[in-house]
Amino acid sequence: KKADGSLGFHWGVDMAARKGTPVSASAAGMVIEARREKDSRGYGNTIVIAHNNKYRTRYAHLHTMKVQVGQQVDRGQLIGTVGDTGLVRSRGKDASHLHFEVYVFGKKVDPLAFLS
């Protein structure tokens, strides 16, 4: 569900994990977005990394963010921790998970094709 309660397609993949689990950058790049929950359009604490002119990745619903806009990151570098911020649904006590998205030339694509 979207913030207004309507249904919509869910881009990205949600990976269940305990709150506080480390989140690493999938590839080297520059942090171009590091938004707190109140400014993130439902993503909660969210980080976007530009890897080059073609690829960007989003890491959402984070508990903590360990990077800031303009920072260069390496593949595997700690960028935050898993959380349950923003619009999340809980089927139990803890709704913590990582929402991961991939953009190619600014368009959202299926991130499963990029995970190994």
PDB file as gemmi writes it, atoms N, CA and C in Angstrom:
CRYST1    1.000    1.000    1.000  90.00  90.00  90.00 P 1                      
ATOM      1  N   LYS A   1       0.834  -1.193   0.000  1.00  0.00           N  
ATOM      2  CA  LYS A   1       0.000   0.000   0.000  1.00  0.00           C  
ATOM      3  C   LYS A   1       0.868   1.242   0.000  1.00  0.00           C  
ATOM      4  N   LYS A   2       0.365   2.253  -0.682  1.00  0.00           N  
ATOM      5  CA  LYS A   2       1.034   3.540  -0.694  1.00  0.00           C  
ATOM      6  C   LYS A   2       0.612   4.333   0.550  1.00  0.00           C  
ATOM      7  N   ALA A   3       1.239   5.480   0.739  1.00  0.00           N  
ATOM      8  CA  ALA A   3       0.947   6.318   1.898  1.00  0.00           C  
ATOM      9  C   ALA A   3      -0.526   6.707   1.968  1.00  0.00           C  
ATOM     10  N   ASP A   4      -1.173   6.867   0.807  1.00  0.00           N  
ATOM     11  CA  ASP A   4      -2.589   7.250   0.794  1.00  0.00           C  
ATOM     12  C   ASP A   4      -3.528   6.059   0.924  1.00  0.00           C  
ATOM     13  N   GLY A   5      -2.993   4.854   1.087  1.00  0.00           N  
ATOM     14  CA  GLY A   5      -3.806   3.654   1.260  1.00  0.00           C  
ATOM     15  C   GLY A   5      -4.109   2.910  -0.027  1.00  0.00           C  
ATOM     16  N   SER A   6      -3.817   3.521  -1.181  1.00  0.00           N  
ATOM     17  CA  SER A   6      -4.069   2.864  -2.458  1.00  0.00           C  
ATOM     18  C   SER A   6      -2.981   1.830  -2.737  1.00  0.00           C  
ATOM     19  N   LEU A   7      -3.287   0.892  -3.628  1.00  0.00           N  
ATOM     20  CA  LEU A   7      -2.326  -0.140  -3.988  1.00  0.00           C  
ATOM     21  C   LEU A   7      -1.456   0.330  -5.142  1.00  0.00           C  
ATOM     22  N   GLY A   8      -0.230  -0.127  -5.174  1.00  0.00           N  
ATOM     23  CA  GLY A   8       0.674   0.218  -6.248  1.00  0.00           C  
ATOM     24  C   GLY A   8       1.741  -0.848  -6.388  1.00  0.00           C  
ATOM     25  N   PHE A   9       2.421  -0.837  -7.523  1.00  0.00           N  
ATOM     26  CA  PHE A   9       3.479  -1.809  -7.761  1.00  0.00           C  
ATOM     27  C   PHE A   9       4.637  -1.534  -6.814  1.00  0.00           C  
ATOM     28  N   HIS A  10       5.239  -2.561  -6.307  1.00  0.00           N  
ATOM     29  CA  HIS A  10       6.338  -2.453  -5.350  1.00  0.00           C  
ATOM     30  C   HIS A  10       7.655  -2.724  -6.063  1.00  0.00           C  
ATOM     31  N   TRP A  11       8.386  -1.641  -6.384  1.00  0.00           N  
ATOM     32  CA  TRP A  11       9.708  -1.790  -6.990  1.00  0.00           C  
ATOM     33  C   TRP A  11      10.690  -2.143  -5.892  1.00  0.00           C  
ATOM     34  N   GLY A  12      11.624  -2.938  -6.206  1.00  0.00           N  
ATOM     35  CA  GLY A  12      12.638  -3.300  -5.239  1.00  0.00           C  
ATOM     36  C   GLY A  12      12.381  -4.661  -4.636  1.00  0.00           C  
ATOM     37  N   VAL A  13      13.280  -5.028  -3.744  1.00  0.00           N  
ATOM     38  CA  VAL A  13      13.165  -6.306  -3.051  1.00  0.00           C  
ATOM     39  C   VAL A  13      13.347  -6.029  -1.561  1.00  0.00           C  
ATOM     40  N   ASP A  14      12.520  -6.670  -0.747  1.00  0.00           N  
ATOM     41  CA  ASP A  14      12.611  -6.535   0.699  1.00  0.00           C  
ATOM     42  C   ASP A  14      13.337  -7.745   1.263  1.00  0.00           C  
ATOM     43  N   MET A  15      14.375  -7.482   2.053  1.00  0.00           N  
ATOM     44  CA  MET A  15      15.177  -8.553   2.643  1.00  0.00           C  
ATOM     45  C   MET A  15      15.007  -8.509   4.157  1.00  0.00           C  
ATOM     46  N   ALA A  16      14.371  -9.535   4.689  1.00  0.00           N  
ATOM     47  CA  ALA A  16      14.144  -9.595   6.133  1.00  0.00           C  
ATOM     48  C   ALA A  16      15.470  -9.707   6.871  1.00  0.00           C  
ATOM     49  N   ALA A  17      15.578  -8.963   7.952  1.00  0.00           N  
ATOM     50  CA  ALA A  17      16.767  -9.006   8.809  1.00  0.00           C  
ATOM     51  C   ALA A  17      16.425  -8.358  10.140  1.00  0.00           C  
ATOM     52  N   ARG A  18      17.167  -8.699  11.145  1.00  0.00           N  
ATOM     53  CA  ARG A  18      16.954  -8.108  12.467  1.00  0.00           C  
ATOM     54  C   ARG A  18      17.395  -6.651  12.478  1.00  0.00           C  
ATOM     55  N   LYS A  19      16.685  -5.840  13.249  1.00  0.00           N  
ATOM     56  CA  LYS A  19      17.057  -4.440  13.412  1.00  0.00           C  
ATOM     57  C   LYS A  19      18.517  -4.364  13.863  1.00  0.00           C  
ATOM     58  N   GLY A  20      19.269  -3.491  13.203  1.00  0.00           N  
ATOM     59  CA  GLY A  20      20.679  -3.304  13.545  1.00  0.00           C  
ATOM     60  C   GLY A  20      21.650  -4.100  12.703  1.00  0.00           C  
ATOM     61  N   THR A  21      21.132  -4.996  11.848  1.00  0.00           N  
ATOM     62  CA  THR A  21      22.009  -5.756  10.951  1.00  0.00           C  
ATOM     63  C   THR A  21      22.748  -4.779  10.031  1.00  0.00           C  
ATOM     64  N   PRO A  22      24.059  -4.934   9.862  1.00  0.00           N  
ATOM     65  CA  PRO A  22      24.815  -4.017   8.998  1.00  0.00           C  
ATOM     66  C   PRO A  22      24.339  -4.067   7.541  1.00  0.00           C  
ATOM     67  N   VAL A  23      24.326  -2.900   6.892  1.00  0.00           N  
ATOM     68  CA  VAL A  23      24.000  -2.769   5.470  1.00  0.00           C  
ATOM     69  C   VAL A  23      25.230  -2.198   4.784  1.00  0.00           C  
ATOM     70  N   SER A  24      25.675  -2.872   3.729  1.00  0.00           N  
ATOM     71  CA  SER A  24      26.877  -2.471   3.000  1.00  0.00           C  
ATOM     72  C   SER A  24      26.525  -1.978   1.601  1.00  0.00           C  
ATOM     73  N   ALA A  25      27.353  -1.115   1.061  1.00  0.00           N  
ATOM     74  CA  ALA A  25      27.185  -0.633  -0.306  1.00  0.00           C  
ATOM     75  C   ALA A  25      27.394  -1.786  -1.285  1.00  0.00           C  
ATOM     76  N   SER A  26      26.522  -1.893  -2.266  1.00  0.00           N  
ATOM     77  CA  SER A  26      26.626  -2.985  -3.239  1.00  0.00           C  
ATOM     78  C   SER A  26      27.755  -2.769  -4.244  1.00  0.00           C  
ATOM     79  N   ALA A  27      28.166  -1.519  -4.408  1.00  0.00           N  
ATOM     80  CA  ALA A  27      29.266  -1.174  -5.315  1.00  0.00           C  
ATOM     81  C   ALA A  27      29.799   0.192  -4.902  1.00  0.00           C  
ATOM     82  N   ALA A  28      30.981   0.530  -5.382  1.00  0.00           N  
ATOM     83  CA  ALA A  28      31.564   1.834  -5.079  1.00  0.00           C  
ATOM     84  C   ALA A  28      30.746   2.936  -5.734  1.00  0.00           C  
ATOM     85  N   GLY A  29      30.737   4.107  -5.112  1.00  0.00           N  
ATOM     86  CA  GLY A  29      30.022   5.240  -5.684  1.00  0.00           C  
ATOM     87  C   GLY A  29      29.974   6.405  -4.725  1.00  0.00           C  
ATOM     88  N   MET A  30      29.094   7.380  -5.052  1.00  0.00           N  
ATOM     89  CA  MET A  30      28.933   8.569  -4.229  1.00  0.00           C  
ATOM     90  C   MET A  30      27.517   8.612  -3.661  1.00  0.00           C  
ATOM     91  N   VAL A  31      27.415   8.925  -2.380  1.00  0.00           N  
ATOM     92  CA  VAL A  31      26.112   9.078  -1.736  1.00  0.00           C  
ATOM     93  C   VAL A  31      25.481  10.363  -2.261  1.00  0.00           C  
ATOM     94  N   ILE A  32      24.321  10.225  -2.922  1.00  0.00           N  
ATOM     95  CA  ILE A  32      23.640  11.406  -3.455  1.00  0.00           C  
ATOM     96  C   ILE A  32      22.363  11.728  -2.685  1.00  0.00           C  
ATOM     97  N   GLU A  33      21.965  10.831  -1.795  1.00  0.00           N  
ATOM     98  CA  GLU A  33      20.786  11.071  -0.969  1.00  0.00           C  
ATOM     99  C   GLU A  33      20.984  10.344   0.359  1.00  0.00           C  
ATOM    100  N   ALA A  34      20.678  11.031   1.442  1.00  0.00           N  
ATOM    101  CA  ALA A  34      20.681  10.434   2.783  1.00  0.00           C  
ATOM    102  C   ALA A  34      19.576  11.160   3.543  1.00  0.00           C  
ATOM    103  N   ARG A  35      18.357  10.641   3.396  1.00  0.00           N  
ATOM    104  CA  ARG A  35      17.184  11.320   3.949  1.00  0.00           C  
ATOM    105  C   ARG A  35      16.713  10.664   5.235  1.00  0.00           C  
ATOM    106  N   ARG A  36      16.322  11.500   6.158  1.00  0.00           N  
ATOM    107  CA  ARG A  36      15.712  11.032   7.398  1.00  0.00           C  
ATOM    108  C   ARG A  36      14.256  10.682   7.152  1.00  0.00           C  
ATOM    109  N   GLU A  37      13.691   9.914   8.026  1.00  0.00           N  
ATOM    110  CA  GLU A  37      12.339   9.372   7.883  1.00  0.00           C  
ATOM    111  C   GLU A  37      11.306  10.417   7.488  1.00  0.00           C  
ATOM    112  N   LYS A  38      11.298  11.564   8.112  1.00  0.00           N  
ATOM    113  CA  LYS A  38      10.248  12.558   7.865  1.00  0.00           C  
ATOM    114  C   LYS A  38      10.312  13.171   6.463  1.00  0.00           C  
ATOM    115  N   ASP A  39      11.437  13.054   5.777  1.00  0.00           N  
ATOM    116  CA  ASP A  39      11.625  13.662   4.456  1.00  0.00           C  
ATOM    117  C   ASP A  39      11.716  12.646   3.319  1.00  0.00           C  
ATOM    118  N   SER A  40      11.318  11.395   3.549  1.00  0.00           N  
ATOM    119  CA  SER A  40      11.693  10.349   2.599  1.00  0.00           C  
ATOM    120  C   SER A  40      10.556   9.727   1.795  1.00  0.00           C  
ATOM    121  N   ARG A  41       9.377  10.294   1.815  1.00  0.00           N  
ATOM    122  CA  ARG A  41       8.250   9.796   1.018  1.00  0.00           C  
ATOM    123  C   ARG A  41       7.943   8.318   1.295  1.00  0.00           C  
ATOM    124  N   GLY A  42       7.985   7.928   2.565  1.00  0.00           N  
ATOM    125  CA  GLY A  42       7.617   6.571   2.937  1.00  0.00           C  
ATOM    126  C   GLY A  42       8.759   5.589   3.026  1.00  0.00           C  
ATOM    127  N   TYR A  43       9.928   5.962   2.517  1.00  0.00           N  
ATOM    128  CA  TYR A  43      11.077   5.060   2.551  1.00  0.00           C  
ATOM    129  C   TYR A  43      11.730   4.982   3.930  1.00  0.00           C  
ATOM    130  N   GLY A  44      11.335   5.843   4.842  1.00  0.00           N  
ATOM    131  CA  GLY A  44      12.025   5.911   6.118  1.00  0.00           C  
ATOM    132  C   GLY A  44      13.415   6.467   5.908  1.00  0.00           C  
ATOM    133  N   ASN A  45      14.332   6.138   6.800  1.00  0.00           N  
ATOM    134  CA  ASN A  45      15.719   6.563   6.610  1.00  0.00           C  
ATOM    135  C   ASN A  45      16.236   5.853   5.365  1.00  0.00           C  
ATOM    136  N   THR A  46      16.674   6.625   4.382  1.00  0.00           N  
ATOM    137  CA  THR A  46      17.037   6.049   3.088  1.00  0.00           C  
ATOM    138  C   THR A  46      18.322   6.654   2.536  1.00  0.00           C  
ATOM    139  N   ILE A  47      19.094   5.819   1.868  1.00  0.00           N  
ATOM    140  CA  ILE A  47      20.345   6.226   1.237  1.00  0.00           C  
ATOM    141  C   ILE A  47      20.284   5.845  -0.235  1.00  0.00           C  
ATOM    142  N   VAL A  48      20.725   6.763  -1.110  1.00  0.00           N  
ATOM    143  CA  VAL A  48      20.868   6.461  -2.541  1.00  0.00           C  
ATOM    144  C   VAL A  48      22.317   6.710  -2.923  1.00  0.00           C  
ATOM    145  N   ILE A  49      22.885   5.723  -3.625  1.00  0.00           N  
ATOM    146  CA  ILE A  49      24.271   5.818  -4.084  1.00  0.00           C  
ATOM    147  C   ILE A  49      24.288   5.811  -5.605  1.00  0.00           C  
ATOM    148  N   ALA A  50      24.987   6.798  -6.201  1.00  0.00           N  
ATOM    149  CA  ALA A  50      25.230   6.830  -7.645  1.00  0.00           C  
ATOM    150  C   ALA A  50      26.552   6.109  -7.882  1.00  0.00           C  
ATOM    151  N   HIS A  51      26.485   5.027  -8.651  1.00  0.00           N  
ATOM    152  CA  HIS A  51      27.687   4.234  -8.904  1.00  0.00           C  
ATOM    153  C   HIS A  51      28.431   4.727 -10.135  1.00  0.00           C  
ATOM    154  N   ASN A  52      27.700   5.294 -11.056  1.00  0.00           N  
ATOM    155  CA  ASN A  52      28.239   5.941 -12.257  1.00  0.00           C  
ATOM    156  C   ASN A  52      27.057   6.644 -12.923  1.00  0.00           C  
ATOM    157  N   ASN A  53      27.179   7.035 -14.174  1.00  0.00           N  
ATOM    158  CA  ASN A  53      26.066   7.715 -14.850  1.00  0.00           C  
ATOM    159  C   ASN A  53      24.907   6.777 -15.160  1.00  0.00           C  
ATOM    160  N   LYS A  54      25.132   5.471 -15.068  1.00  0.00           N  
ATOM    161  CA  LYS A  54      24.107   4.491 -15.429  1.00  0.00           C  
ATOM    162  C   LYS A  54      23.367   3.914 -14.229  1.00  0.00           C  
ATOM    163  N   TYR A  55      24.075   3.569 -13.167  1.00  0.00           N  
ATOM    164  CA  TYR A  55      23.471   2.821 -12.053  1.00  0.00           C  
ATOM    165  C   TYR A  55      23.386   3.630 -10.764  1.00  0.00           C  
ATOM    166  N   ARG A  56      22.252   3.442 -10.069  1.00  0.00           N  
ATOM    167  CA  ARG A  56      22.050   3.956  -8.718  1.00  0.00           C  
ATOM    168  C   ARG A  56      21.374   2.866  -7.906  1.00  0.00           C  
ATOM    169  N   THR A  57      21.625   2.866  -6.600  1.00  0.00           N  
ATOM    170  CA  THR A  57      20.945   1.923  -5.712  1.00  0.00           C  
ATOM    171  C   THR A  57      20.356   2.674  -4.530  1.00  0.00           C  
ATOM    172  N   ARG A  58      19.225   2.157  -4.030  1.00  0.00           N  
ATOM    173  CA  ARG A  58      18.544   2.733  -2.867  1.00  0.00           C  
ATOM    174  C   ARG A  58      18.480   1.674  -1.771  1.00  0.00           C  
ATOM    175  N   TYR A  59      18.726   2.125  -0.537  1.00  0.00           N  
ATOM    176  CA  TYR A  59      18.677   1.292   0.659  1.00  0.00           C  
ATOM    177  C   TYR A  59      17.706   1.991   1.612  1.00  0.00           C  
ATOM    178  N   ALA A  60      16.559   1.367   1.898  1.00  0.00           N  
ATOM    179  CA  ALA A  60      15.508   2.072   2.633  1.00  0.00           C  
ATOM    180  C   ALA A  60      15.060   1.345   3.887  1.00  0.00           C  
ATOM    181  N   HIS A  61      14.354   2.076   4.739  1.00  0.00           N  
ATOM    182  CA  HIS A  61      13.815   1.651   6.032  1.00  0.00           C  
ATOM    183  C   HIS A  61      14.927   1.428   7.056  1.00  0.00           C  
ATOM    184  N   LEU A  62      16.039   2.126   6.879  1.00  0.00           N  
ATOM    185  CA  LEU A  62      17.199   1.941   7.739  1.00  0.00           C  
ATOM    186  C   LEU A  62      16.952   2.437   9.169  1.00  0.00           C  
ATOM    187  N   HIS A  63      17.589   1.773  10.110  1.00  0.00           N  
ATOM    188  CA  HIS A  63      17.550   2.213  11.504  1.00  0.00           C  
ATOM    189  C   HIS A  63      18.559   3.344  11.701  1.00  0.00           C  
ATOM    190  N   THR A  64      19.783   3.128  11.205  1.00  0.00           N  
ATOM    191  CA  THR A  64      20.808   4.167  11.274  1.00  0.00           C  
ATOM    192  C   THR A  64      21.434   4.352   9.901  1.00  0.00           C  
ATOM    193  N   MET A  65      21.963   5.563   9.676  1.00  0.00           N  
ATOM    194  CA  MET A  65      22.700   5.870   8.455  1.00  0.00           C  
ATOM    195  C   MET A  65      24.116   6.279   8.861  1.00  0.00           C  
ATOM    196  N   LYS A  66      25.114   5.669   8.249  1.00  0.00           N  
ATOM    197  CA  LYS A  66      26.515   5.890   8.613  1.00  0.00           C  
ATOM    198  C   LYS A  66      27.276   6.716   7.582  1.00  0.00           C  
ATOM    199  N   VAL A  67      26.570   7.269   6.593  1.00  0.00           N  
ATOM    200  CA  VAL A  67      27.204   8.063   5.541  1.00  0.00           C  
ATOM    201  C   VAL A  67      26.410   9.350   5.354  1.00  0.00           C  
ATOM    202  N   GLN A  68      26.980  10.266   4.587  1.00  0.00           N  
ATOM    203  CA  GLN A  68      26.298  11.529   4.309  1.00  0.00           C  
ATOM    204  C   GLN A  68      26.428  11.877   2.828  1.00  0.00           C  
ATOM    205  N   VAL A  69      25.575  12.779   2.377  1.00  0.00           N  
ATOM    206  CA  VAL A  69      25.580  13.199   0.978  1.00  0.00           C  
ATOM    207  C   VAL A  69      26.964  13.731   0.607  1.00  0.00           C  
ATOM    208  N   GLY A  70      27.443  13.309  -0.558  1.00  0.00           N  
ATOM    209  CA  GLY A  70      28.738  13.734  -1.066  1.00  0.00           C  
ATOM    210  C   GLY A  70      29.880  12.799  -0.709  1.00  0.00           C  
ATOM    211  N   GLN A  71      29.614  11.840   0.169  1.00  0.00           N  
ATOM    212  CA  GLN A  71      30.660  10.913   0.602  1.00  0.00           C  
ATOM    213  C   GLN A  71      30.878   9.825  -0.436  1.00  0.00           C  
ATOM    214  N   GLN A  72      32.138   9.519  -0.721  1.00  0.00           N  
ATOM    215  CA  GLN A  72      32.498   8.394  -1.583  1.00  0.00           C  
ATOM    216  C   GLN A  72      32.487   7.126  -0.728  1.00  0.00           C  
ATOM    217  N   VAL A  73      31.940   6.050  -1.276  1.00  0.00           N  
ATOM    218  CA  VAL A  73      31.920   4.775  -0.553  1.00  0.00           C  
ATOM    219  C   VAL A  73      32.518   3.690  -1.438  1.00  0.00           C  
ATOM    220  N   ASP A  74      33.047   2.676  -0.792  1.00  0.00           N  
ATOM    221  CA  ASP A  74      33.601   1.519  -1.483  1.00  0.00           C  
ATOM    222  C   ASP A  74      32.607   0.370  -1.436  1.00  0.00           C  
ATOM    223  N   ARG A  75      32.735  -0.560  -2.365  1.00  0.00           N  
ATOM    224  CA  ARG A  75      31.915  -1.766  -2.323  1.00  0.00           C  
ATOM    225  C   ARG A  75      32.155  -2.475  -0.990  1.00  0.00           C  
ATOM    226  N   GLY A  76      31.065  -2.848  -0.322  1.00  0.00           N  
ATOM    227  CA  GLY A  76      31.163  -3.549   0.941  1.00  0.00           C  
ATOM    228  C   GLY A  76      31.287  -2.655   2.161  1.00  0.00           C  
ATOM    229  N   GLN A  77      31.415  -1.350   1.955  1.00  0.00           N  
ATOM    230  CA  GLN A  77      31.540  -0.423   3.080  1.00  0.00           C  
ATOM    231  C   GLN A  77      30.226  -0.320   3.840  1.00  0.00           C  
ATOM    232  N   LEU A  78      30.298  -0.264   5.161  1.00  0.00           N  
ATOM    233  CA  LEU A  78      29.119  -0.080   5.994  1.00  0.00           C  
ATOM    234  C   LEU A  78      28.503   1.283   5.707  1.00  0.00           C  
ATOM    235  N   ILE A  79      27.199   1.297   5.347  1.00  0.00           N  
ATOM    236  CA  ILE A  79      26.514   2.562   5.095  1.00  0.00           C  
ATOM    237  C   ILE A  79      25.372   2.801   6.076  1.00  0.00           C  
ATOM    238  N   GLY A  80      24.912   1.747   6.760  1.00  0.00           N  
ATOM    239  CA  GLY A  80      23.816   1.901   7.714  1.00  0.00           C  
ATOM    240  C   GLY A  80      23.462   0.573   8.336  1.00  0.00           C  
ATOM    241  N   THR A  81      22.321   0.576   9.043  1.00  0.00           N  
ATOM    242  CA  THR A  81      21.833  -0.661   9.653  1.00  0.00           C  
ATOM    243  C   THR A  81      20.347  -0.838   9.348  1.00  0.00           C  
ATOM    244  N   VAL A  82      19.925  -2.083   9.296  1.00  0.00           N  
ATOM    245  CA  VAL A  82      18.531  -2.433   8.997  1.00  0.00           C  
ATOM    246  C   VAL A  82      17.611  -1.873  10.081  1.00  0.00           C  
ATOM    247  N   GLY A  83      16.430  -1.438   9.636  1.00  0.00           N  
ATOM    248  CA  GLY A  83      15.443  -0.920  10.575  1.00  0.00           C  
ATOM    249  C   GLY A  83      14.029  -1.124  10.081  1.00  0.00           C  
ATOM    250  N   ASP A  84      13.108  -0.342  10.643  1.00  0.00           N  
ATOM    251  CA  ASP A  84      11.698  -0.428  10.263  1.00  0.00           C  
ATOM    252  C   ASP A  84      11.083   0.966  10.174  1.00  0.00           C  
ATOM    253  N   THR A  85      11.877   1.937   9.699  1.00  0.00           N  
ATOM    254  CA  THR A  85      11.395   3.310   9.576  1.00  0.00           C  
ATOM    255  C   THR A  85      10.563   3.472   8.310  1.00  0.00           C  
ATOM    256  N   GLY A  86       9.727   4.496   8.287  1.00  0.00           N  
ATOM    257  CA  GLY A  86       8.888   4.768   7.119  1.00  0.00           C  
ATOM    258  C   GLY A  86       7.644   3.908   7.102  1.00  0.00           C  
ATOM    259  N   LEU A  87       7.078   3.733   5.911  1.00  0.00           N  
ATOM    260  CA  LEU A  87       5.850   2.958   5.747  1.00  0.00           C  
ATOM    261  C   LEU A  87       6.195   1.479   5.632  1.00  0.00           C  
ATOM    262  N   VAL A  88       6.059   0.761   6.723  1.00  0.00           N  
ATOM    263  CA  VAL A  88       6.304  -0.675   6.745  1.00  0.00           C  
ATOM    264  C   VAL A  88       5.099  -1.358   7.364  1.00  0.00           C  
ATOM    265  N   ARG A  89       4.893  -2.613   6.996  1.00  0.00           N  
ATOM    266  CA  ARG A  89       3.807  -3.408   7.568  1.00  0.00           C  
ATOM    267  C   ARG A  89       4.402  -4.490   8.441  1.00  0.00           C  
ATOM    268  N   SER A  90       3.809  -4.669   9.596  1.00  0.00           N  
ATOM    269  CA  SER A  90       4.316  -5.669  10.527  1.00  0.00           C  
ATOM    270  C   SER A  90       3.315  -6.797  10.683  1.00  0.00           C  
ATOM    271  N   ARG A  91       3.810  -8.019  10.623  1.00  0.00           N  
ATOM    272  CA  ARG A  91       2.979  -9.198  10.876  1.00  0.00           C  
ATOM    273  C   ARG A  91       3.336  -9.802  12.232  1.00  0.00           C  
ATOM    274  N   GLY A  92       4.092  -9.089  12.991  1.00  0.00           N  
ATOM    275  CA  GLY A  92       4.537  -9.563  14.294  1.00  0.00           C  
ATOM    276  C   GLY A  92       5.096  -8.395  15.062  1.00  0.00           C  
ATOM    277  N   LYS A  93       6.068  -8.668  15.877  1.00  0.00           N  
ATOM    278  CA  LYS A  93       6.648  -7.619  16.710  1.00  0.00           C  
ATOM    279  C   LYS A  93       7.582  -6.698  15.946  1.00  0.00           C  
ATOM    280  N   ASP A  94       8.296  -7.224  14.977  1.00  0.00           N  
ATOM    281  CA  ASP A  94       9.350  -6.460  14.322  1.00  0.00           C  
ATOM    282  C   ASP A  94       9.159  -6.452  12.808  1.00  0.00           C  
ATOM    283  N   ALA A  95       9.084  -5.271  12.227  1.00  0.00           N  
ATOM    284  CA  ALA A  95       8.918  -5.141  10.776  1.00  0.00           C  
ATOM    285  C   ALA A  95      10.237  -4.803  10.087  1.00  0.00           C  
ATOM    286  N   SER A  96      11.357  -4.993  10.768  1.00  0.00           N  
ATOM    287  CA  SER A  96      12.652  -4.611  10.212  1.00  0.00           C  
ATOM    288  C   SER A  96      12.974  -5.396   8.943  1.00  0.00           C  
ATOM    289  N   HIS A  97      13.475  -4.660   7.952  1.00  0.00           N  
ATOM    290  CA  HIS A  97      13.920  -5.256   6.704  1.00  0.00           C  
ATOM    291  C   HIS A  97      14.677  -4.202   5.908  1.00  0.00           C  
ATOM    292  N   LEU A  98      15.428  -4.640   4.906  1.00  0.00           N  
ATOM    293  CA  LEU A  98      16.082  -3.726   3.976  1.00  0.00           C  
ATOM    294  C   LEU A  98      15.293  -3.724   2.679  1.00  0.00           C  
ATOM    295  N   HIS A  99      14.878  -2.555   2.242  1.00  0.00           N  
ATOM    296  CA  HIS A  99      14.261  -2.399   0.922  1.00  0.00           C  
ATOM    297  C   HIS A  99      15.379  -1.936  -0.003  1.00  0.00           C  
ATOM    298  N   PHE A 100      15.649  -2.731  -1.055  1.00  0.00           N  
ATOM    299  CA  PHE A 100      16.764  -2.468  -1.977  1.00  0.00           C  
ATOM    300  C   PHE A 100      16.217  -2.249  -3.373  1.00  0.00           C  
ATOM    301  N   GLU A 101      16.614  -1.149  -4.008  1.00  0.00           N  
ATOM    302  CA  GLU A 101      16.195  -0.827  -5.375  1.00  0.00           C  
ATOM    303  C   GLU A 101      17.416  -0.572  -6.247  1.00  0.00           C  
ATOM    304  N   VAL A 102      17.256  -0.838  -7.546  1.00  0.00           N  
ATOM    305  CA  VAL A 102      18.282  -0.537  -8.539  1.00  0.00           C  
ATOM    306  C   VAL A 102      17.646   0.326  -9.621  1.00  0.00           C  
ATOM    307  N   TYR A 103      18.357   1.389  -9.993  1.00  0.00           N  
ATOM    308  CA  TYR A 103      17.933   2.278 -11.076  1.00  0.00           C  
ATOM    309  C   TYR A 103      18.955   2.171 -12.204  1.00  0.00           C  
ATOM    310  N   VAL A 104      18.473   2.069 -13.432  1.00  0.00           N  
ATOM    311  CA  VAL A 104      19.328   2.093 -14.614  1.00  0.00           C  
ATOM    312  C   VAL A 104      18.886   3.287 -15.445  1.00  0.00           C  
ATOM    313  N   PHE A 105      19.794   4.219 -15.642  1.00  0.00           N  
ATOM    314  CA  PHE A 105      19.483   5.482 -16.324  1.00  0.00           C  
ATOM    315  C   PHE A 105      18.225   6.123 -15.751  1.00  0.00           C  
ATOM    316  N   GLY A 106      18.100   6.097 -14.417  1.00  0.00           N  
ATOM    317  CA  GLY A 106      16.999   6.768 -13.728  1.00  0.00           C  
ATOM    318  C   GLY A 106      15.693   6.010 -13.640  1.00  0.00           C  
ATOM    319  N   LYS A 107      15.633   4.821 -14.232  1.00  0.00           N  
ATOM    320  CA  LYS A 107      14.413   4.026 -14.189  1.00  0.00           C  
ATOM    321  C   LYS A 107      14.603   2.833 -13.269  1.00  0.00           C  
ATOM    322  N   LYS A 108      13.576   2.559 -12.437  1.00  0.00           N  
ATOM    323  CA  LYS A 108      13.647   1.415 -11.533  1.00  0.00           C  
ATOM    324  C   LYS A 108      13.562   0.121 -12.332  1.00  0.00           C  
ATOM    325  N   VAL A 109      14.419  -0.837 -11.969  1.00  0.00           N  
ATOM    326  CA  VAL A 109      14.432  -2.149 -12.619  1.00  0.00           C  
ATOM    327  C   VAL A 109      14.411  -3.227 -11.543  1.00  0.00           C  
ATOM    328  N   ASP A 110      14.205  -4.456 -11.948  1.00  0.00           N  
ATOM    329  CA  ASP A 110      14.173  -5.577 -11.025  1.00  0.00           C  
ATOM    330  C   ASP A 110      15.555  -5.788 -10.431  1.00  0.00           C  
ATOM    331  N   PRO A 111      15.718  -5.591  -9.114  1.00  0.00           N  
ATOM    332  CA  PRO A 111      17.052  -5.720  -8.523  1.00  0.00           C  
ATOM    333  C   PRO A 111      17.547  -7.148  -8.413  1.00  0.00           C  
ATOM    334  N   LEU A 112      16.656  -8.132  -8.522  1.00  0.00           N  
ATOM    335  CA  LEU A 112      17.083  -9.527  -8.400  1.00  0.00           C  
ATOM    336  C   LEU A 112      18.090  -9.900  -9.474  1.00  0.00           C  
ATOM    337  N   ALA A 113      18.011  -9.259 -10.628  1.00  0.00           N  
ATOM    338  CA  ALA A 113      18.956  -9.541 -11.717  1.00  0.00           C  
ATOM    339  C   ALA A 113      20.379  -9.100 -11.358  1.00  0.00           C  
ATOM    340  N   PHE A 114      20.517  -8.248 -10.335  1.00  0.00           N  
ATOM    341  CA  PHE A 114      21.830  -7.717  -9.967  1.00  0.00           C  
ATOM    342  C   PHE A 114      22.403  -8.373  -8.709  1.00  0.00           C  
ATOM    343  N   LEU A 115      21.616  -9.200  -8.055  1.00  0.00           N  
ATOM    344  CA  LEU A 115      22.073  -9.853  -6.819  1.00  0.00           C  
ATOM    345  C   LEU A 115      22.614 -11.234  -7.129  1.00  0.00           C  
ATOM    346  N   SER A 116      23.714 -11.579  -6.492  1.00  0.00           N  
ATOM    347  CA  SER A 116      24.260 -12.917  -6.702  1.00  0.00           C  
ATOM    348  C   SER A 116      24.565 -13.559  -5.362  1.00  0.00           C  
TER     349      SER A 116                                                      
END                                                                             
